[in-house]
């Protein structure tokens, strides 16, 4: 939610042209970006982190890049250089080596959860590329506001307790600086270099 609010303020201050505004035809791709990238992936990631250490979780997050490359090639016929493909294979190989050496030994369900999160984010990147010619600030704003609001409602419905105002403000600030900036820069990167190379 903090990210969505920050991006809304950014959009108001920048006052971009309507030439690249989101259109009704962008609905399916935008819905996929919101659901997969903003709801499903973070949920699976948190489930995975609850079953393993942050170190192991961060190692598994490297799967997002190779999965994005594979989706670009298999489903969208993207042209990927041999260097990019080789880098993706090296990332997967490194994860296998760490697993065999016991460095990244983790709960299998945790691995599946974070692997699923990486796959959801990979599809999110590919869908985001379909609307990459639109206003990227607007795309990021809609994604953060919709996903953040849905996640907040779910948390309240599941019995989340109210937090002190200072903690709430800190959470919104972290969301604005971390998630908001990340989603916006990611959207620009997809437009500039494509999902498979991002």
C-alpha positions, -999 to 999 in steps of 0.1 A, spaced: 0 0 0 29 23 9 44 17 -26 10 25 -43 6 58 -23 42 68 -31 38 61 -68 4 79 -69 22 110 -55 50 105 -81 24 104 -109 7 135 -96 40 154 -95 53 142 -128 20 148 -147 28 125 -176 12 127 -210 -18 105 -216 -2 91 -248 10 60 -229 -20 57 -206 -33 22 -198 -62 10 -219 -91 -14 -214 -74 -38 -238 -45 -40 -213 -69 -56 -187 -59 -92 -191 -22 -87 -189 -25 -61 -161 -47 -85 -141 -21 -112 -145 6 -88 -133 -14 -79 -103 -25 -114 -93 8 -133 -100 33 -106 -93 16 -88 -65 -4 -115 -47 6 -151 -55 44 -146 -57 48 -127 -24 25 -151 -6 44 -182 -18 77 -164 -10 66 -157 26 54 -194 30 88 -205 18 107 -182 41 88 -195 71 103 -230 63 139 -220 58 166 -194 66 168 -160 48 201 -171 34 187 -202 17 157 -183 5 179 -156 -11 198 -183 -29 167 -199 -43 154 -165 -55 181 -167 -81 158 -191 -100 137 -162 -111 162 -152 -138 166 -186 -154 128 -192 -153 122 -159 -170 147 -167 -197 131 -202 -202 96 -187 -205 108 -161 -229 122 -188 -252 95 -215 -248 63 -194 -248 72 -161 -264 99 -171 -289 122 -145 -276 157 -143 -291 181 -148 -262 219 -146 -267 241 -176 -259 257 -155 -232 224 -150 -214 214 -186 -218 247 -197 -204 244 -174 -175 210 -189 -167 224 -224 -168 253 -213 -145 228 -200 -119 209 -233 -119 241 -253 -117 254 -232 -88 221 -240 -69 225 -277 -75 261 -277 -63 252 -258 -31 224 -283 -25 246 -313 -30 273 -298 -7 246 -292 20 251 -255 20 215 -248 9 198 -279 25 162 -268 31 127 -280 36 113 -295 3 80 -276 7 99 -244 13 118 -250 -19 86 -256 -39 70 -225 -24 99 -202 -33 103 -219 -67 66 -212 -73 71 -176 -63 100 -173 -88 78 -189 -116 50 -164 -108 73 -135 -109 88 -148 -142 53 -149 -158 47 -114 -142 77 -101 -162 65 -116 -194 30 -102 -190 45 -68 -180 64 -68 -213 31 -69 -232 22 -35 -217 57 -21 -216 49 7 -240 24 21 -215 31 46 -188 53 26 -165 46 47 -135 9 41 -139 14 4 -144 35 2 -112 10 23 -93 -20 2 -103 -1 -30 -95 10 -18 -60 -23 -3 -50 -44 -33 -61 -21 -60 -47 -14 -40 -15 -51 -34 -8 -60 -70 -14 -32 -83 8 -42 -59 36 -78 -70 34 -67 -106 36 -45 -99 66 -73 -82 85 -97 -110 76 -73 -136 89 -71 -118 123 -41 -95 119 -39 -71 148 -36 -33 147 -1 -20 150 12 12 166 11 43 144 49 45 144 52 9 132 25 15 105 43 46 92 76 27 91 60 -2 72 45 23 47 78 40 43 97 8 37 71 -3 12 74 31 -7 112 30 -8 117 -7 -13 87 -22 -32 76 10 -49 111 19 -63 118 -18 -72 85 -23 -91 89 10 -110 126 3 -120 116 -33 -130 89 -20 -153 114 4 -170 139 -24 -173 114 -47 -190 107 -20 -215 143 -12 -222 159 -47 -225 130 -72 -224 119 -97 -198 143 -124 -208 173 -101 -205 162 -82 -174 
